[in-house]
């Protein structure tokens, strides 16, 4: 299969991960089992997953002028991600302290740092200057105006645009207008529905097909809702399809949603239909939750190729 070209307008975060038997209550101190420093940030996670699936990936974002920034820039380059459009700015790089409990449940605090320095003009120019791009994806860990500018530039080039509304915040009308696809998880779906007054007052249910259709109509874009162990709900036309996730034992769910998005956009860029792209996303996310860490939990380039080849064979039968 041809190598698709993808751009990610997004964030980098150095993950400071503590594994604990249980999270502390307010004012309480607990002893952790172990501590790991890793590479994260929703944008960078999605870029790395897409790159390991064989895509040509350009990253658009900002890093600080500190040692965290030095290490992260080298890491992205080592992964084979194009870092030409990564700007260094005079402030700390983004970090994300994370607690992970034995059942894989995680609690994350995002400290944006340099990610907030991405400007609309930088994002727009970066996407405009790409030699080739089929899909551009953004999230909500950098300023929405910058993401909107990057997606608008992508649309002007005829590229597909994907927005992962995470971590959840009210999505500006400017940004929403540039999204061809929205990929929320269950919590984000509920928040989007509440904001747009879709579904019952006590919270919309992404497993309710009528509510999925109603939200997609209000948003004016395609909709894929990730459902954790239950896979994903994908709206194609007026019909909601369920894509099942492989049955696995979750160890650490950190970064699984980003693994889904990174794989999903590769599928779209490859020309797969949305259901097949979502199946690839579920396969990569399920692989991720069986392993510790964020990007370290993703399949390697060789493993990702084998996974994609196996899925393609299944789709042909």
Secondary structure, 3 states (H helix, E strand, C coil): CCCCEEEEECCCEEEEEEECCCCCCCCCCCCCCEEEEEEECHHHHHHHHHHHCCCEEEEEEEEECCHHHHHHHHHHHHHCCECCCEEEECCCCCEEEEEECCCCCEEEEEECHHHHHCCHHHHHHHHHCCCCCCEEEECCCCCHHHHHHHHHHHHHCCCEEEECCCCCCCCCHHHHCCCCEEEEEHHHHHHHHHHCCCCCCCCCCCCCHHHHHHHHHHHCCEEEEECHHHCEEEEECCEEEEECCCCCCCCCCCCHHHHHHHHHHHHHHHCCCHHHHHHHHHHHHHHHHCCCCCHHHCCCHHHHHHHHHHHHHHHHC
